[in-house]
């Protein structure tokens, strides 16, 4: 084999290519494409979601793949793109996907990107006068409230933070009956952290009977938090609620440790309930209480976390939402008879959209996920506390049957 004649080598190469071409033609590939922030300060969110999607696809494929409408089996193939947390780039990605063979998209990290992407979709399915994109887009991370109702093609698998922080402050009231006051710290230039303090944490604390003394603010990419922590120290509140993502949250927690600020209770943002926060914060995170829609409390959750780690990602409430989404898409494909053929791409997208829209419940990693008429999720959740560099479950609230009503919005300064 070392010295094949040129003509024979060429013939073998052509035969190999022909065989590969026939195999590719016979194989049904279901292309699902993810997009999110895989660069910049929010890079971990996209990296983790991509890892979870690839791990879930591998799990599905190893179990026999997806049953298609004509009885054939399909194999899920994942692609993932970086949108840099920029709305124009997110819309451009989805426009390109709509012109290709992707059957559904999963993403993205940042709420402004999701809002722009949903705005590019056809508002009402079947409206011939609406030239919007006709591609199911299922969001795993972006937390801005109520976005899925923008289009019949938009879906989200996001937990209900109103319900989560209702439970957090009820837990604080029960476990720390002497706590009376709350002071907030908010990462003000990111939609999720800003929204969650002013529209969720602050009004939910007030509704639970706490006196909210005020808040201090910083930016997502700030590195010096001495002034903000001096304000926290001066407030001397019983409860400090930090509405920030892991890196700036850790900066604040470490500065609190340095200045000797020790409130009775520390409350954190849902998105910070990740192994990465514990890795970055170390002992400064001790005692931090956060609600989350993912924890490794059963074999399915543990398996998903282990498989995601094999692809270089952490399992948290966002990446595991992506895992669940892929299984929801598989269910829609199987119940609606998707064919995954080159000439059925748009018909298959419509079938997936119909299947997802009709879904009332789905299998979630913490238990059944209820699906609403507005294509949102009502997800089970737990409360976790940072103890000795691990997240420990401290409460498992009873499942809810509907989304919590919004509390009165607090005016922003």
DARAPE-V915462 format. One record per residue. PSI is psi in degrees with one decimal (none if undefined). Layout:
BEGIN
PSI  PSI
END
This chain:
BEGIN
-12.1  -31.4  56.1  139.5  145.7  -42.6  -35.3  -41.4  -41.8  -40.5  -43.3  -41.4  -43.1  -40.2  -41.1  -45.3  -39.9  -42.7  -42.0  -38.5  -42.3  -42.0  -42.0  -37.9  -34.1  -22.2  133.7  118.4  128.9  107.0  117.9  130.9  130.3  156.3  146.7  -173.8  109.7  17.7  164.4  -169.8  -23.5  10.4  -42.0  -31.7  -47.3  -41.6  -44.1  -40.6  -42.1  -44.4  -41.7  -41.3  -44.4  -38.9  -42.5  -40.3  -42.9  -41.0  -44.5  -45.4  -40.1  -24.6  9.7  -1.2  -151.0  132.6  123.8  170.7  -25.3  14.7  -11.3  166.4  140.1  151.4  129.7  132.7  128.3  134.3  155.1  136.4  148.1  121.0  1.2  19.3  33.4  123.7  -42.8  -37.5  -37.7  -45.1  -40.3  -41.2  -48.3  -35.4  -42.2  -37.8  -38.7  -23.0  -3.0  -151.5  14.7  132.4  -24.9  152.9  148.3  120.7  167.3  -167.9  -46.5  133.8  -41.0  -32.4  -46.5  -43.6  -42.1  -41.4  -48.3  -34.3  -21.1  -8.5  157.4  129.4  -50.6  121.3  135.9  -2.6  104.4  -21.9  -8.7  114.9  13.8  160.7  142.5  80.0  124.8  128.2  119.9  116.3  136.7  -23.4  -54.3  129.5  -0.6  132.5  134.6  18.1  -30.0  -23.9  -1.9  -29.0  149.5  -14.5  1.9  139.0  149.9  150.2  65.8  137.5  162.7  100.5  -28.1  -47.2  -39.7  -46.8  -21.0  -48.3  -38.7  -50.2  -25.7  -40.2  -43.9  -44.3  -40.3  -44.1  -21.6  69.7  -16.8  -6.9  129.8  -27.5  150.8  140.4  139.9  154.0  127.7  131.5  98.3  -17.6  18.7  131.0  -48.1  -52.8  -38.7  -48.6  -44.7  -34.5  -53.6  -31.6  -13.8  -69.6  -53.5  -52.2  -32.2  -37.0  -43.5  -40.9  -27.9  0.2  8.4  149.5  110.7  116.4  -14.6  -164.0  158.5  157.2  152.9  179.6  158.6  -40.6  17.6  153.9  -12.5  121.9  19.2  -44.7  -43.3  -39.8  -30.8  -37.0  -40.6  -43.0  -41.9  -34.6  -33.6  44.0  155.5  -35.6  130.0  121.8  119.9  106.8  83.3  156.2  166.0  -45.0  -44.3  -32.9  -42.9  -37.1  -42.3  -45.2  -40.3  -37.2  -35.9  -41.8  -42.7  -39.0  -0.3  32.4  117.6  83.3  164.7  -38.0  138.6  127.4  137.4  173.3  143.4  -45.4  -12.3  1.8  58.1  151.4  -27.2  -37.0  -44.3  -37.3  -42.3  -41.6  -37.8  -142.1  -19.2  -20.7  -4.8  128.9  -4.3  127.5  128.6  140.1  142.7  148.7  16.0  135.8  152.4  70.3  4.3  166.8  -38.7  -43.0  -40.5  -41.2  -45.6  -40.5  -43.0  -44.5  -37.7  -37.7  -32.6  -25.6  13.3  21.2  162.3  146.0  121.9  -173.2  -27.3  -50.4  -35.4  -20.8  -37.8  -42.1  -50.1  -38.9  -43.1  -37.0  -33.3  -41.8  -42.0  -43.9  -41.6  -40.4  -45.0  -34.5  -23.1  0.0  38.1  143.6  -24.6  46.1  157.1  -31.1  8.6  17.2  -53.2  -37.5  -38.5  -39.2  -43.0  -40.2  -41.6  -43.4  -46.1  -42.4  -42.2  -40.4  -32.1  -10.5  126.2  -35.4  157.6  157.4  122.0  164.2  -20.9  1.4  -177.0  137.6  120.5  139.2  136.6  168.0  -24.4  12.1  31.0  172.5  146.9  105.4  143.7  150.8  167.2  165.4  134.7  154.6  138.8  115.5  117.8  46.6  27.6  152.3  120.0  128.2  126.0  -12.4  142.4  92.1  151.8  143.9  147.3  154.2  -9.3  163.3  143.5  143.1  148.6  138.3  161.3  131.6  135.7  133.9  133.5  147.8  none
END
